[in-house]
Amino acid sequence: MKPELVTISPIDGSRLLRRPCLDAAALQAALEAARAAQAVWRAVPVAERALAVGRGVDAFVAMKDRVAKEITLQMGRPIRQAPAEVDAFAACARYMIRIAEDALADLTPAPMVGLTRFIRREPLGVVLVVAAWNYPLLTAVNGVVAALMAGNAVILDPSTQTPMAGERIAEALNGAGLPAGLLQCVHTDHEGTQSLVASPLVDGVCFTGSAAAGAAVERAAAGRFIPLGLALGGNDAAYVRADARLDAAVEALVDGAFCNAGQSGCGIQRIYVERTLYPEFVDKAVLLARRVVLGNPLEAATTLGPLVDVAAADTVRATIADAVAQGARPLIEEERFPLDQPSSAYVAPQILIGVHHGMALMSEECFGPVVGIMAVDGDDDAAALMNDSRYGLTACIFTQDEAAALALGERLQTGTVFMNRCGHIDPALAWSGVKHSGRGVALSPIAYEQLTRPKSFCFELT
């Protein structure tokens, strides 16, 4: 393991902070403390858990300005946008707290004479939550709050790029009166994370990251037969039907492609537009993209900040160059965005036409502010292309015909289908993926199913 973890700010390449990397003994001690705390916590009634966790969420929201600035410094999201993630954290947390008692209640089948029968949801024990840097609060809260409400202890392993996000969550919730050791934020490297997954003291994992990293988690957990929630990548698609409200579709999809500098698993990477609307859609999208302000994310005017690091930025540039070499045409002039240089983490927004599915842009995850647009001939053509991906996180359809959207949505191989919106997190709906976008569920009452173990009781009355 590394002796320490260093976070480099993508804003200017400076060393932002250092954290000691916990060694095997320290990780073992954290797990043992978690298991001891969970033995007490599991006996606490759900209503009392809700009071304690709820106080912690309130305390976290009270740190909103501080947390938002720390997100900007650590991963480069514009300061005008960062506070929204705190709001989303609170909305998801409060919803999962509110539904916990009903979601965790015993399930009782139809009565049978002489028998008492029910299914009880028991906590798993210790849950490891591995959060990602691109949305460090949302990828943490989806596991942390529900796991605690279900009666589990939590080891929170934040990304080395955004360690302060995990620290603030633990600070707020522990300050609200959780038992010592119940929620711990640990800092470790990939080797340490894999050792946690493999540890017999970990009873479940909630992981967010790339498909390759998800495969590594599966390998580390092989033979352990524990629940694995894997929220992985995407290559998400949108379809603009002939009856769509064009201006609204353009606005939503340009934002969906460039929000968070395109660093979102559910970011829009592929847009398919009905052929009669295609020229006007492209023209309007280009005009809107040219208004993006690429700059220092600490400045209020900035709407597009840097990517997480120079290597990530150069990977995105290479993806664009590959598409252009295969015949794609970039529509956004590079001279509009002088910060976009080969040695920089800043990447200009880009729209490409003349694209096809032989290009990595249209077939693999590209974590940056770039989108490809293709013309299609109706629903069948769109559905075939939207499904032509090894990923399946979300898809969106822009139309005024809800019945048509439902019929098409049932054909799409994704975890979520949106109509007239994209990238929206609704805590009442299950967040899940198919194919290489992962497995398992976050949010909604269904999330409690993977954070608990069903135990059946059948008592004969004599």
HUNORUR-V486946 format. One line per field, one symbol per residue. ss: DSSP state (@ for helix, = for strand, . for the rest). psi: psi as a letter, one per 30 degrees, with the letter a starting at -180 (. if undefined). burial: + if it has 16 or more other C-alpha atoms within 10 Angstrom, else -. A space follows every 10 residues. Layout:
ss=???
psi=???
burial=???
//
This chain:
ss=...=====.. ....====== ...@@@@@@@ @@@@@@@@@@ @....@@@@@ @@@@@@@@@@ @@.@@@@@@@ @@@@@...@@ @@@@@@@@@@ @@@@@@@@@@ @@@...=... .=..====== ===..===== .......@@@ @@@@@@@@@. ..=====... ..@@@@@@@@ @@@@@..... ..====...@ @@@@@@@@.. ...=====.. @@@@@@@@@@ ......==== =....===== .....@@@@@ @@@@@@@@@@ @@.....=== ====@@@@@@ @@@@@@@@@. ...=...... ...=.....@ @@@@@@@@@@ @@@@@...== ...@@@.... .........= ===......@ @@@......= ======..@@ @@@@@@.... ==.=====.. .@@@@@@@@. .....====. .......... =..==..==. .=....@@@@ .========= ..
psi=lkelkkkkkf eggljelkkk jkaeeeeeee eeeeeeeeee effkkeeeee eeeeeeeeee efgeeeeeee eeeeggkkff feffeeeeee eeeeeeeefe eefglkkjlk kkkgkkklkk jkleckkkjj llfeifeefe efeeeeeeff gllkjjjlkf fhefeeeeee eeeefggkkk fejkkkklae eeeeeeefkf fkflkjkkal eeeeeeeeee gkffhlkjjj jaalhklkkj lfgljeeeee eeeeefefkh hgikfgkkfk kkkkeffeee eeeeeeeeef fkjkakffkf fkfjallele eeeeeeeeee eeeefgfljk fkkeffiffj leglfkklkk kklgllgfke egflkjilik kkkkkliaee eeeeeefikf lidllkkjlg jeeeeeeeef fkilfkklkg llgkjjffkk jlllbgfall klllffefef glkkkkkjkk k.
burial=----+-++++ ++------+- +++---++-+ +++++++++- ++---+--++ -++++++-++ +--+--++++ ++++++++++ +++-++-+++ +++++++-++ +-++-+---- ------++++ ++++++++++ ++++++++++ ++++++++++ ++++++++++ ++++++++++ ++++++-++- +++++++++- -++++++++- ++++++++++ +-++--++-+ +----+++++ ++++++++++ ++-+-+--++ -+++++++++ ++++++++++ +++++-++-- ++--++--++ -+++++++-- -+++++++++ -+++-++-++ --++---+++ ++----+-++ +--+++++++ +++-++--++ ++++++++++ ++++++-++- -++-++++++ +++++++++- ----+--++- -+++++++++ +++---+--+ ++++++++++ ++++++++++ ++++------ --
//
